[in-house]
Amino acid sequence: MTNMTLAIPDELSEKMKKHHEIRWTAVARQAIERKLHDLELIERLASKSKLTQKEVHEISEQIKASAAKKLGL
């Protein structure tokens, strides 16, 4: 197994120290696994897409604008 060193802000570290019962390495590992799973899913979906990069960007901008409007931003 590979070891990884992770730097976190002091404020976050202090909050984590209040919860000694939590295995923070397991939490970090799970978060990394979940992110990789999401990325792999996105890559599989994108590989089947017929859209151009420009079309993807335009759709993304439309979604952002719609979400901002609904949230009143």
C-alpha positions in Angstrom: 0.0 0.0 0.0 1.2 3.5 -0.8 1.4 6.2 1.9 0.3 9.7 1.2 1.0 12.9 3.2 -1.8 15.4 3.4 -1.5 19.0 4.5 -4.5 20.6 6.0 -5.2 24.0 7.6 -4.6 24.3 11.3 -8.2 25.2 11.9 -9.4 22.0 10.3 -6.9 20.0 12.3 -8.1 21.5 15.5 -11.7 20.5 14.6 -10.6 17.0 13.8 -8.8 16.6 17.1 -12.2 17.0 18.9 -13.3 13.7 17.3 -10.7 11.2 18.3 -13.2 8.4 17.6 -13.1 9.1 13.8 -10.5 7.3 11.7 -9.6 10.3 9.5 -7.4 8.3 7.2 -10.4 6.1 6.4 -12.5 9.3 5.7 -9.9 10.7 3.4 -9.6 7.3 1.6 -13.3 7.1 1.1 -13.5 10.7 -0.2 -10.7 9.9 -2.8 -12.4 6.7 -3.8 -15.8 8.5 -4.3 -14.2 11.3 -6.3 -12.4 8.7 -8.6 -15.6 6.8 -9.1 -17.4 10.0 -10.1 -14.6 10.9 -12.5 -14.6 7.4 -14.1 -18.4 7.7 -14.6 -18.0 11.1 -16.2 -15.2 9.8 -18.5 -17.4 6.8 -19.6 -20.4 9.1 -20.3 -18.2 11.6 -22.2 -16.5 8.9 -24.3 -20.0 8.0 -25.7 -21.0 11.7 -26.3 -21.2 13.1 -29.8 -21.1 16.7 -28.6 -18.2 19.0 -29.4 -16.2 20.7 -26.6 -17.9 24.0 -27.7 -21.4 22.5 -27.3 -20.5 21.0 -23.9 -19.3 24.4 -22.8 -22.4 26.1 -24.0 -24.7 23.6 -22.2 -22.6 24.0 -19.1 -23.0 27.8 -19.2 -26.8 27.4 -19.7 -27.1 25.1 -16.7 -25.0 27.5 -14.5 -27.2 30.4 -15.5 -30.4 28.5 -14.8 -29.1 27.4 -11.4 -28.0 30.9 -10.5 -31.4 32.3 -11.5 -33.3 29.7 -9.4 -31.0 30.4 -6.4 -31.4 34.1 -6.8 -27.7 34.7 -7.5 
